[in-house]
């Protein structure tokens, strides 16, 4: 796909992404997020509360899930700088899993108590019905989507991991929000392995209704191979953050060594102008992109057309 430049009127819209490399998970995520304090403050002016969405695709496999030190870095900034705003941690875990197991296994409870944070299980809260496409692209199917993540009064923060994905190549800040918003009984109706075109389309359709206001991607240790929940670790040692989620995912895709033009759902959002994807128009602060590129092994089941550069 051809690269698209995000334009407003006749002005090219540039975006900033912080890319920090280091030896401590908390430190690199804190530094990456802190760059955007002023932009976060501006974004919060019209919002009632902050909703942080971790990635708990598994409740007992830390490599697949948002690390507590990543969440600690987010809370250290949001709680200190914006104490007047309510903060909620919200997630929709898959199938028969329990969100309480994730908080226990990943040692979240001391952190939640320390910051007095409210937790919401999205599977047990309100939802709206949206229509997406079935996996054969034959007909629309109704799916239950979290009302909390759809609510424009909420400032949505994606606390994502740097991971490959067996269906769509990479799963980063946007996909964490989009698939997490779908309640667990409906996830399987629009999601499968193997690079299915319907999944890319459905992610794009969801992007019309919900997108993160802030992206924070922890790549201290990434997941390569059979992501998002059966892969192996890769020592990437980076943190990525931006108030432009697409720019963050663009930089993350490059760090992982994947060809952005082959990640269809991100390209669709680029064409629609949902964010900046042209590296020439993304100001990267912190470390040089060329110093942070680590080529992740792709999932074995990806079609050749979706494979990364190598």
PyMOL commands that set and color helices and strands:
alter all, ss='L'
color gray80, all
select helices_A, chain A and resi 25-34+37-44+62-64+68-81+99-105+109-115+122-124+147-150+173-181+184-190+197-207+245-255+260-262+264-271+279-281+289-291+304-306
alter helices_A, ss='H'
color red, helices_A
select strands_A, chain A and resi 7-8+11-12+15-21+49-53+86-91+118-121+127-133+140-146+154-165+169-171+214-224+232-234+238-242+282-286
alter strands_A, ss='S'
color yellow, strands_A
deselect
rebuild
show_as cartoon
